[in-house]
Amino acid sequence: MWKKIWQLLKPYKVFISISLMISICITALNAAIPILQQRVIDAGILKSDAKIVVILSSIIVILVVFREGITYLNQKLQISMNLRFIRNMQIAVLKHALKLRQNYLKDDGILKIINDADYNIQTISRITGSDFFSIILQIFTVVGVAIGLFLIEWKLALLVMITIPCRFIISKSLEKAVARSAQFAIFANRELHKWENDVYTSGAVNEIKLWNLYGKKANEYEKLLKNRDETTKKVNLTMCKQNLYGNGFQGIFLNLLYIVTAYMIWGNELTIGGLLTFLTYSNMLVQPVGLIATIKLIINQIKPALASYEEFLEMEEEEGENYPPLLPKENFELIFNNVSFSYGEKSILKGANFKLKCGEKVAIVGENGSGKSTLINLILRFINPCQGKICIDSNNIQTVGLESYRNIIAVVTQFPYLFQGSISDNITMFGKSKISINELEEETLLEFINKLPEKFNTVVGPDSGNISGGEKQKIALFRALEKGDGKIIVLDEATSNYDQLSEKLFQNRIKKIKNKLVLLVTHREELLKSVDKILFIKNGEVFVFDNFEKYELFLGGKRYGDNF
């Protein structure tokens, strides 16, 4: 466990070293001030020596001001380290989550995955908090203060030392309860994040509105929040018990010392200044001992969070990050060689064999559930073939760099996603494309933009209400067309929200595309008549036709969508 913690803290060793040095100075000052206070009382006040009182009090004031100054500096340093620790882990979580295999995202959703990981980060980040961070310093403090106590009065020091094992026994008795409560808290937060991932989407919100499910969803949410709060309360109350029992026991014990020390003062075995110094040192001993005992409970709280975080890191990323880049030829070919794919025992594609050439426009058709999306996802490398291989010329796409491969692909879906930003930003993907806005203003399909008050500077986003679904598809179309390295353009029902005129303009625009492979998932007859090839998927088999007439003949003269 400690080895794992050190691996997390290793990048911050400079922070830790500086903070420890400052903390040692603070400890030395804390130890020196009570001794000077004893001298003020015994050598100054009780002996009526004003000079000693003034000099020593002035020194104490200077030391206190200096101590508070470097304490503030140390806390500022620790807060900065804690925030940087959390920030770096959250960035690492985002990078890992975005690269996860598609099956993880399909099962849980990226929002739930990231929220689960973020909850674990908040728990793990306690190792960079002030309590945990100063544990090594507190060990030195305990040793130094213990020596000071024995120097003042060894018999009293022995009595005080009895409280230390008692404090650890109290902490030990609560360890399992903390670990158990922390594990329950993780489960409760996972369930909450799963619910949020299911509800906090525009599609789900619309269904809730249409079915008047406000009360039902509010009740579900309340139940999940209560469960989360109950598990969190158990963790916090267990930590409180440790402090209450430990501090209560030590408080009672230290106050009973007044009886013993009173007799020692009356017997001239202890001075009043010595008593005050002894009590100060005793409190200085109690505080770090309590903290060290609390650290054990914090560790038991962190353990399940760290285990859950490691599970997240073990989720497999998409392959290909360190593979050689793909450099396709100018007249490349996309080849499916005996490609099969199954979801569990359900076979979707069976030994698909076909070859598509750069410059061709290819339609992909089939009934719902026939495998069109699977075929596209295989090309996009969201999923991998169960058998066979997909190649760009002689390069198996599974053995080339993923980023370089996806650089050559541009996609327009039925429900395209627009990022929060201007229309211009969305078309150029925030500067990734060098297309001129002046050129886009001449595009007939984008005439609607010039009618907007801010034109290409109009701000849009995922749920923009100021543009229609068809207009979003047009923006996404030109985003795909203007992708600098785009050699393969995938149009997945990309005209589903178009009117008749827009469809005609779309067809004309697609005809202008040169030196690219265009894949259209569609059932529109006009588009099927204009393509170079048709891939028809039925019962897992892919049939290839080089014109619409042959495709019609294959269907027995019936239009696509009829029973056959």
TACORHU-V927299 format. One record per pair of residues at least 4 apart in sequence whose C-alpha atoms are under 8 Angstrom apart, sorted by sequence separation. I is the first residue (numbers start at 1). GAP is how many residues later the second one is. D is the distance in whole Angstrom. If there is no record, write none. Layout:
# TACORHU-V927299
I,GAP,D
I,GAP,D
This chain:
# TACORHU-V927299
1,4,6
2,4,6
3,4,6
4,4,6
5,4,6
6,4,6
7,4,8
9,4,7
12,4,6
13,4,6
14,4,6
15,4,6
16,4,6
17,4,6
18,4,6
19,4,6
20,4,6
21,4,6
22,4,6
23,4,6
24,4,6
25,4,6
26,4,6
27,4,6
28,4,6
29,4,6
30,4,7
31,4,7
32,4,7
33,4,6
34,4,6
35,4,6
36,4,6
37,4,6
38,4,6
39,4,5
40,4,5
41,4,5
42,4,5
43,4,6
44,4,6
45,4,6
49,4,7
50,4,6
51,4,6
52,4,6
53,4,6
54,4,6
55,4,6
56,4,6
57,4,6
58,4,6
59,4,6
60,4,6
61,4,6
62,4,6
63,4,6
64,4,6
65,4,6
66,4,6
67,4,6
68,4,6
69,4,6
70,4,6
71,4,6
72,4,6
73,4,6
74,4,6
75,4,6
76,4,6
77,4,6
78,4,6
79,4,6
80,4,6
81,4,6
82,4,6
83,4,6
84,4,6
85,4,6
86,4,6
87,4,6
88,4,6
89,4,6
90,4,6
91,4,6
92,4,6
93,4,6
94,4,6
95,4,7
96,4,6
100,4,7
101,4,7
102,4,6
103,4,6
104,4,6
105,4,4
108,4,6
109,4,6
110,4,6
111,4,6
112,4,6
113,4,6
114,4,6
115,4,6
116,4,6
117,4,6
118,4,6
119,4,7
120,4,6
121,4,6
122,4,7
125,4,7
128,4,7
129,4,6
130,4,6
131,4,7
134,4,6
135,4,6
136,4,7
137,4,6
138,4,6
139,4,6
140,4,6
141,4,6
142,4,6
143,4,6
144,4,6
145,4,6
146,4,6
147,4,6
148,4,6
149,4,6
150,4,4
153,4,6
154,4,6
155,4,7
156,4,6
157,4,6
158,4,7
159,4,8
160,4,8
161,4,8
162,4,7
163,4,6
164,4,7
165,4,6
166,4,6
167,4,6
168,4,6
169,4,6
170,4,7
171,4,6
174,4,6
175,4,6
176,4,6
177,4,6
178,4,6
179,4,6
180,4,6
181,4,6
182,4,6
183,4,6
184,4,6
185,4,6
186,4,6
187,4,6
188,4,6
189,4,6
190,4,6
191,4,6
192,4,6
193,4,6
194,4,6
195,4,6
196,4,6
197,4,7
200,4,7
201,4,6
202,4,6
203,4,6
204,4,6
205,4,6
206,4,6
207,4,6
208,4,6
209,4,7
213,4,6
214,4,6
215,4,6
216,4,6
217,4,6
218,4,6
219,4,6
220,4,6
221,4,6
222,4,6
223,4,6
224,4,6
225,4,6
226,4,6
227,4,6
228,4,6
229,4,6
230,4,6
231,4,7
232,4,6
233,4,6
234,4,6
235,4,6
236,4,6
237,4,6
238,4,6
239,4,7
240,4,6
241,4,6
242,4,6
243,4,6
244,4,6
245,4,6
246,4,6
247,4,6
248,4,6
249,4,6
250,4,6
251,4,6
252,4,6
253,4,7
254,4,7
256,4,7
257,4,6
258,4,6
259,4,7
260,4,6
261,4,6
262,4,6
263,4,6
264,4,6
265,4,6
270,4,6
271,4,6
272,4,6
273,4,6
274,4,6
275,4,6
276,4,6
277,4,6
278,4,6
279,4,6
280,4,6
281,4,6
282,4,6
283,4,6
284,4,7
285,4,6
286,4,6
287,4,6
288,4,6
289,4,6
290,4,6
291,4,6
292,4,7
293,4,7
294,4,6
295,4,6
296,4,6
297,4,6
298,4,6
299,4,6
300,4,8
301,4,7
302,4,6
303,4,6
304,4,6
305,4,6
306,4,6
307,4,6
308,4,6
309,4,6
310,4,6
311,4,7
328,4,6
342,4,5
343,4,6
356,4,7
366,4,6
371,4,6
372,4,6
373,4,6
374,4,6
375,4,6
376,4,6
377,4,6
378,4,6
385,4,7
391,4,5
392,4,7
395,4,7
396,4,7
400,4,8
401,4,6
402,4,6
403,4,6
404,4,7
405,4,7
406,4,8
412,4,6
421,4,6
422,4,6
423,4,6
424,4,6
425,4,5
426,4,7
428,4,6
429,4,7
435,4,7
436,4,7
437,4,6
438,4,7
439,4,7
442,4,8
443,4,7
446,4,8
447,4,7
448,4,7
451,4,7
454,4,5
460,4,5
467,4,6
468,4,6
469,4,6
470,4,6
471,4,6
472,4,6
473,4,6
474,4,6
475,4,6
476,4,6
477,4,6
478,4,6
479,4,6
482,4,8
498,4,6
499,4,6
500,4,6
501,4,6
502,4,6
503,4,6
504,4,6
505,4,6
506,4,6
507,4,6
508,4,7
509,4,7
523,4,8
524,4,6
525,4,6
526,4,7
527,4,7
537,4,6
538,4,7
546,4,7
547,4,7
548,4,6
549,4,6
550,4,6
551,4,7
552,4,7
553,4,5
555,4,7
558,4,7
38,5,8
39,5,7
40,5,6
41,5,6
42,5,7
44,5,5
45,5,7
100,5,7
104,5,7
105,5,5
108,5,7
127,5,5
128,5,6
149,5,7
150,5,8
199,5,5
200,5,7
208,5,5
209,5,7
243,5,8
264,5,5
265,5,5
270,5,7
342,5,4
343,5,7
366,5,8
377,5,5
378,5,5
391,5,4
392,5,7
395,5,7
400,5,7
421,5,7
425,5,5
428,5,5
435,5,8
441,5,7
442,5,8
450,5,5
453,5,7
467,5,7
481,5,7
498,5,6
522,5,8
523,5,7
537,5,5
545,5,6
552,5,5
555,5,8
43,6,7
44,6,6
126,6,7
127,6,6
150,6,8
198,6,7
199,6,7
208,6,7
264,6,6
265,6,6
341,6,6
342,6,5
356,6,8
366,6,7
377,6,6
378,6,6
390,6,6
391,6,5
424,6,8
425,6,7
427,6,8
428,6,7
440,6,7
441,6,7
449,6,5
450,6,7
452,6,7
460,6,8
480,6,7
522,6,8
528,6,7
536,6,6
537,6,6
545,6,6
552,6,7
558,6,8
44,7,8
149,7,8
150,7,5
265,7,7
340,7,8
341,7,6
342,7,7
365,7,7
378,7,7
389,7,6
390,7,6
419,7,6
428,7,7
449,7,6
535,7,6
536,7,5
552,7,7
44,8,5
45,8,7
149,8,5
150,8,8
340,8,8
341,8,5
364,8,7
389,8,8
390,8,8
397,8,7
418,8,7
481,8,8
495,8,7
535,8,6
536,8,6
43,9,7
44,9,5
261,9,7
340,9,5
341,9,7
441,9,7
480,9,7
535,9,5
536,9,8
555,9,7
339,10,7
340,10,5
534,10,6
535,10,7
146,11,7
339,11,7
340,11,5
379,11,8
495,11,8
533,11,7
534,11,5
40,12,7
41,12,8
98,12,8
338,12,8
339,12,5
340,12,6
533,12,6
534,12,6
40,13,5
97,13,7
338,13,4
339,13,5
424,13,7
533,13,4
534,13,7
261,14,7
337,14,8
338,14,5
339,14,7
384,14,8
532,14,6
533,14,6
534,14,7
337,15,7
338,15,5
532,15,6
40,16,6
97,16,7
336,16,6
337,16,5
531,16,7
39,17,8
40,17,7
97,17,7
336,17,5
337,17,7
381,17,8
477,17,8
534,17,7
335,18,8
336,18,5
529,18,7
37,19,8
335,19,6
336,19,6
437,19,8
529,19,5
36,20,7
37,20,8
94,20,7
335,20,5
507,20,7
528,20,6
93,21,7
334,21,6
335,21,6
473,21,6
333,22,7
334,22,5
348,22,7
349,22,7
473,22,7
37,23,8
333,23,6
334,23,6
348,23,6
448,23,8
36,24,7
93,24,7
333,24,4
334,24,8
473,24,8
93,25,8
254,25,8
332,25,6
333,25,6
470,25,7
195,26,8
331,26,7
332,26,6
348,26,8
380,26,7
470,26,8
494,26,8
33,27,6
331,27,5
470,27,4
489,27,7
491,27,8
492,27,8
493,27,7
494,27,8
90,28,7
254,28,8
330,28,8
331,28,8
446,28,7
469,28,6
470,28,5
487,28,7
488,28,6
489,28,6
490,28,6
491,28,6
492,28,6
493,28,5
192,29,8
380,29,8
445,29,7
446,29,8
487,29,5
488,29,5
489,29,5
490,29,5
491,29,5
492,29,5
493,29,5
33,30,8
486,30,8
487,30,6
488,30,6
489,30,6
490,30,6
491,30,6
492,30,7
33,31,8
90,31,8
488,31,8
490,31,8
89,32,7
192,32,6
424,32,5
191,33,7
192,33,7
423,33,5
424,33,6
29,34,7
422,34,7
423,34,6
29,35,8
86,35,7
422,35,5
423,35,6
86,36,7
188,36,7
192,36,8
250,36,7
351,36,8
422,36,5
423,36,6
351,37,7
422,37,4
423,37,6
523,37,7
29,38,7
421,38,5
422,38,6
86,39,6
188,39,6
189,39,6
420,39,7
421,39,6
85,40,7
188,40,5
420,40,6
421,40,6
26,41,6
419,41,7
420,41,4
418,42,7
419,42,5
420,42,7
82,43,7
85,43,8
185,43,6
188,43,7
247,43,8
341,43,8
418,43,5
419,43,6
26,44,7
246,44,7
341,44,5
342,44,7
417,44,8
418,44,5
26,45,7
340,45,6
341,45,5
417,45,6
82,46,5
185,46,5
339,46,6
340,46,6
341,46,7
81,47,7
82,47,6
184,47,6
185,47,6
243,47,7
339,47,7
340,47,5
435,47,7
22,48,7
23,48,8
339,48,5
340,48,6
427,48,6
22,49,8
182,49,7
338,49,7
339,49,4
426,49,8
427,49,7
433,49,6
78,50,7
79,50,8
181,50,6
182,50,8
338,50,5
339,50,6
426,50,8
429,50,7
433,50,6
434,50,8
23,51,7
78,51,7
181,51,8
243,51,8
337,51,6
338,51,7
339,51,7
427,51,6
428,51,6
432,51,8
433,51,6
22,52,7
78,52,7
242,52,7
336,52,8
337,52,5
423,52,7
427,52,4
432,52,8
181,53,6
182,53,6
336,53,6
337,53,6
426,53,7
427,53,8
181,54,5
336,54,5
337,54,8
415,54,7
418,54,7
428,54,7
19,55,6
75,55,7
239,55,8
335,55,6
336,55,7
427,55,8
428,55,8
178,56,8
334,56,7
335,56,5
416,56,7
178,57,6
334,57,6
335,57,6
416,57,6
445,57,7
19,58,7
239,58,7
333,58,8
334,58,5
335,58,7
415,58,7
418,58,8
19,59,7
333,59,6
334,59,6
414,59,7
417,59,8
178,60,6
332,60,7
333,60,5
413,60,8
416,60,6
445,60,7
177,61,7
178,61,8
332,61,6
412,61,7
444,61,7
445,61,7
15,62,7
15,63,8
174,64,7
318,64,8
328,64,7
329,64,8
412,64,6
328,65,8
412,65,6
15,66,7
120,66,8
119,67,8
174,68,7
412,68,7
12,69,7
326,69,8
411,69,6
116,70,8
119,70,8
410,70,5
171,71,6
410,71,7
170,72,7
116,73,7
410,73,7
116,74,6
326,74,6
170,75,7
324,75,8
325,75,6
326,75,6
170,76,7
323,76,6
324,76,5
325,76,5
409,76,8
410,76,6
116,77,7
323,77,5
324,77,5
325,77,8
408,77,5
409,77,5
410,77,8
112,78,7
115,78,6
320,78,7
323,78,4
325,78,8
326,78,6
407,78,6
408,78,4
409,78,6
410,78,6
411,78,6
412,78,6
413,78,6
414,78,6
167,79,5
319,79,8
320,79,7
322,79,6
323,79,8
325,79,5
326,79,6
407,79,6
408,79,5
409,79,5
410,79,5
411,79,5
412,79,5
413,79,5
414,79,5
166,80,8
320,80,6
321,80,6
325,80,7
408,80,6
409,80,6
410,80,6
411,80,6
412,80,6
413,80,6
414,80,5
112,81,5
320,81,5
321,81,6
409,81,7
411,81,8
413,81,6
414,81,7
111,82,8
112,82,5
320,82,5
321,82,7
412,82,6
414,82,6
319,83,7
320,83,8
112,84,8
112,85,6
108,86,7
111,86,6
163,86,8
163,87,6
109,88,7
163,90,8
160,94,8
23,111,8
24,113,7
20,114,8
23,114,7
27,114,7
31,114,7
376,114,8
20,117,7
153,117,8
179,118,8
182,118,8
183,118,8
186,118,8
9,119,8
178,119,7
182,119,5
186,119,7
182,120,8
175,121,7
179,121,5
183,121,6
5,122,8
152,122,7
160,122,7
164,122,8
167,122,8
171,122,6
175,122,6
178,122,6
179,122,5
182,122,7
183,122,8
167,123,7
171,123,7
174,123,8
178,123,6
182,123,8
176,124,8
179,124,7
164,125,7
168,125,6
171,125,7
175,125,6
179,125,7
152,126,7
167,126,7
171,126,7
149,129,6
358,129,8
358,130,8
149,132,7
148,133,7
149,133,8
145,136,6
145,137,8
145,139,7
146,139,7
145,140,6
142,142,8
142,143,6
141,144,7
142,146,7
141,147,7
142,147,7
139,149,7
372,149,7
138,150,5
138,151,8
138,153,8
139,153,8
138,154,7
359,154,8
359,155,6
362,155,8
364,155,7
135,156,8
359,156,5
360,156,7
361,156,6
362,156,6
363,156,6
364,156,6
365,156,6
135,157,6
358,157,6
359,157,5
360,157,5
361,157,5
362,157,5
363,157,5
364,157,5
365,157,6
358,158,5
359,158,5
360,158,6
361,158,6
362,158,6
363,158,6
364,158,6
365,158,6
358,159,5
359,159,7
361,159,8
363,159,7
131,160,7
135,160,8
357,160,7
356,161,8
132,163,6
131,164,8
363,164,8
363,165,6
372,165,7
371,166,7
370,167,6
363,168,7
370,168,6
362,169,6
365,169,7
370,169,7
371,169,7
361,170,5
362,170,6
363,170,6
364,170,6
365,170,6
366,170,6
367,170,8
370,170,7
360,171,8
361,171,5
362,171,5
363,171,5
364,171,5
365,171,5
366,171,5
367,171,8
126,172,8
360,172,6
361,172,7
362,172,6
363,172,6
364,172,6
365,172,6
366,172,6
360,173,8
362,173,7
364,173,8
126,176,8
123,178,8
124,178,6
123,179,6
124,181,7
123,182,6
124,182,6
121,184,8
331,184,7
120,185,5
330,185,8
120,186,7
120,188,7
121,188,8
120,189,6
352,189,6
353,189,8
349,190,8
350,190,5
351,190,7
352,190,6
354,190,7
117,191,8
348,191,8
349,191,4
350,191,6
117,192,6
348,192,5
349,192,6
347,193,7
349,193,8
366,194,8
367,194,7
117,195,7
113,199,8
104,211,8
100,215,7
101,215,6
100,216,6
101,216,5
96,217,7
100,217,4
101,217,5
99,218,5
100,218,6
99,219,6
96,221,7
42,229,7
42,230,7
41,231,8
42,231,5
41,232,5
40,233,8
39,234,7
38,235,4
37,236,7
38,236,6
38,238,7
38,239,6
37,240,7
34,242,8
35,242,6
34,243,5
34,246,7
34,247,8
31,250,8
202,261,7
102,280,6
101,281,7
102,281,7
101,282,8
1,302,8
